[in-house]
Amino acid sequence: MKNKIYRQGDVLIMPVKKIPANLVRTKKVTLALGEVTGHHHSITTGDAVGFADQENSLADFFEITANSAELTHQEHDTISLPKGKYRKIIQVEYSPKEIVNVAD
C-alpha cells in the first residue's frame, strides 16, 4: 500500500505505522476546531478511535478500524479514509515575525 496523504482545509492526514504508546483514547475523533467559524474536522461514519495526551483533547492520532471512515467538515468536501493508522498535522502560516496557525 502506498502512503497516500490527505488534506482537508488546514488539516493534513498522514498514514503512520503505529500510534505512540503513551497516548490515551479520546472521547471523540475530532481533529480540529475552527477558531473563526466553530466548524470542526471530525470522523463521523465508520469505526475509528482517536488518541491524544488527554481523553478530552482533540485527536492527534487516530485509527480507522472499519474498512473506511469519513472525515467531514461543514465547509469542505467529505474525505473517505481507508482502514489504517493516521497522524494529524495542522497547517501553519509563516511570516518573518512569527509562525501562525491557519484559521479555518
C-alpha positions as a LaTeX table, in Angstrom:
\begin{tabular}{lrrr}
\hline
Residue & $x$ (\AA) & $y$ (\AA) & $z$ (\AA) \\
\hline
Met1 & 0.00 & 0.00 & 0.00 \\
Lys2 & 1.33 & 3.42 & $-0.92$ \\
Asn3 & 1.42 & 6.04 & 1.82 \\
Lys4 & $-1.16$ & 8.42 & 0.45 \\
Ile5 & $-1.58$ & 11.72 & 2.31 \\
Tyr6 & $-4.89$ & 13.56 & 2.62 \\
Arg7 & $-5.74$ & 17.20 & 3.19 \\
Gln8 & $-8.99$ & 18.81 & 4.27 \\
Gly9 & $-8.65$ & 22.56 & 4.67 \\
Asp10 & $-5.88$ & 23.23 & 7.19 \\
Val11 & $-5.69$ & 19.57 & 8.33 \\
Leu12 & $-3.12$ & 17.20 & 6.82 \\
Ile13 & $-3.61$ & 13.45 & 7.39 \\
Met14 & $-0.60$ & 11.13 & 7.06 \\
Pro15 & $-0.54$ & 7.34 & 7.44 \\
Val16 & 1.71 & 6.02 & 10.23 \\
Lys17 & 2.95 & 2.54 & 11.08 \\
Lys18 & 1.99 & 2.80 & 14.75 \\
Ile19 & 0.36 & 5.07 & 17.31 \\
Pro20 & 2.63 & 6.27 & 20.16 \\
Ala21 & 2.09 & 4.04 & 23.21 \\
Asn22 & 1.94 & 6.96 & 25.69 \\
Leu23 & $-1.31$ & 8.39 & 24.25 \\
Val24 & $-4.82$ & 7.71 & 25.58 \\
Arg25 & $-8.10$ & 7.24 & 23.72 \\
Thr26 & $-10.14$ & 10.37 & 23.12 \\
Lys27 & $-13.90$ & 10.54 & 23.67 \\
Lys28 & $-14.49$ & 11.65 & 20.07 \\
Val29 & $-12.43$ & 11.60 & 16.88 \\
Thr30 & $-12.37$ & 15.36 & 16.33 \\
Leu31 & $-9.14$ & 16.53 & 14.72 \\
Ala32 & $-9.54$ & 20.32 & 14.68 \\
Leu33 & $-11.97$ & 23.05 & 15.66 \\
Gly34 & $-12.47$ & 26.17 & 13.53 \\
Glu35 & $-11.28$ & 29.16 & 15.53 \\
Val36 & $-13.22$ & 31.53 & 13.31 \\
Thr37 & $-16.38$ & 29.61 & 12.35 \\
Gly38 & $-16.83$ & 26.99 & 15.07 \\
His39 & $-16.83$ & 24.24 & 12.44 \\
His40 & $-14.89$ & 21.03 & 13.07 \\
His41 & $-12.95$ & 18.31 & 11.27 \\
Ser42 & $-14.33$ & 15.01 & 12.61 \\
Ile43 & $-14.69$ & 11.33 & 11.74 \\
Thr44 & $-18.46$ & 10.93 & 11.50 \\
Thr45 & $-19.06$ & 7.50 & 9.97 \\
Gly46 & $-17.12$ & 4.27 & 10.25 \\
Asp47 & $-15.42$ & 2.84 & 13.31 \\
Ala48 & $-12.48$ & 4.95 & 14.43 \\
Val49 & $-10.58$ & 5.64 & 17.65 \\
Gly50 & $-8.74$ & 8.88 & 18.46 \\
Phe51 & $-5.56$ & 9.22 & 20.54 \\
Ala52 & $-4.08$ & 12.24 & 22.35 \\
Asp53 & $-2.34$ & 13.26 & 25.58 \\
Gln54 & $-5.69$ & 13.58 & 27.39 \\
Glu55 & $-9.10$ & 11.95 & 26.96 \\
Asn56 & $-10.87$ & 15.29 & 26.33 \\
Ser57 & $-8.29$ & 16.60 & 23.83 \\
Leu58 & $-8.55$ & 16.79 & 20.07 \\
Ala59 & $-7.15$ & 13.64 & 18.47 \\
Asp60 & $-3.53$ & 13.92 & 17.29 \\
Phe61 & $-3.51$ & 10.34 & 16.00 \\
Phe62 & $-6.37$ & 8.04 & 15.07 \\
Glu63 & $-7.05$ & 4.55 & 13.85 \\
Ile64 & $-9.81$ & 3.55 & 11.47 \\
Thr65 & $-10.84$ & 0.01 & 12.34 \\
Ala66 & $-13.64$ & $-0.33$ & 9.75 \\
Asn67 & $-12.92$ & $-0.73$ & 6.03 \\
Ser68 & $-13.26$ & 3.05 & 5.72 \\
Ala69 & $-14.46$ & 6.13 & 7.58 \\
Glu70 & $-15.47$ & 9.65 & 6.57 \\
Leu71 & $-13.70$ & 12.84 & 7.61 \\
Thr72 & $-16.22$ & 15.67 & 7.48 \\
His73 & $-16.21$ & 19.45 & 7.82 \\
Gln74 & $-19.09$ & 21.84 & 7.27 \\
Glu75 & $-17.29$ & 23.83 & 4.54 \\
His76 & $-15.10$ & 21.16 & 2.87 \\
Asp77 & $-15.79$ & 18.05 & 0.85 \\
Thr78 & $-16.01$ & 14.83 & 2.83 \\
Ile79 & $-12.94$ & 12.59 & 2.55 \\
Ser80 & $-13.18$ & 8.81 & 2.72 \\
Leu81 & $-10.19$ & 7.33 & 4.54 \\
Pro82 & $-9.29$ & 3.63 & 4.32 \\
Lys83 & $-8.65$ & 1.36 & 7.30 \\
Gly84 & $-5.35$ & 2.22 & 8.98 \\
Lys85 & $-3.46$ & 4.38 & 11.46 \\
Tyr86 & $-3.02$ & 8.12 & 10.89 \\
Arg87 & $-1.43$ & 11.27 & 12.27 \\
Lys88 & $-2.99$ & 14.73 & 12.05 \\
Ile89 & $-0.86$ & 17.80 & 11.27 \\
Ile90 & $-2.29$ & 21.34 & 11.33 \\
Gln91 & $-1.04$ & 23.67 & 8.58 \\
Val92 & 0.72 & 26.81 & 9.77 \\
Glu93 & 1.47 & 30.10 & 8.06 \\
Tyr94 & 4.98 & 31.52 & 8.05 \\
Ser95 & 5.78 & 35.18 & 8.43 \\
Pro96 & 9.22 & 36.58 & 9.23 \\
Lys97 & 7.95 & 37.71 & 12.64 \\
Glu98 & 6.10 & 34.58 & 13.79 \\
Ile99 & 4.53 & 31.25 & 12.87 \\
Val100 & 0.74 & 31.42 & 12.94 \\
Asn101 & $-1.81$ & 28.57 & 12.83 \\
Val102 & $-4.12$ & 28.81 & 9.85 \\
Ala103 & $-7.62$ & 29.94 & 10.93 \\
Asp104 & $-10.36$ & 27.81 & 9.38 \\
\hline
\end{tabular}
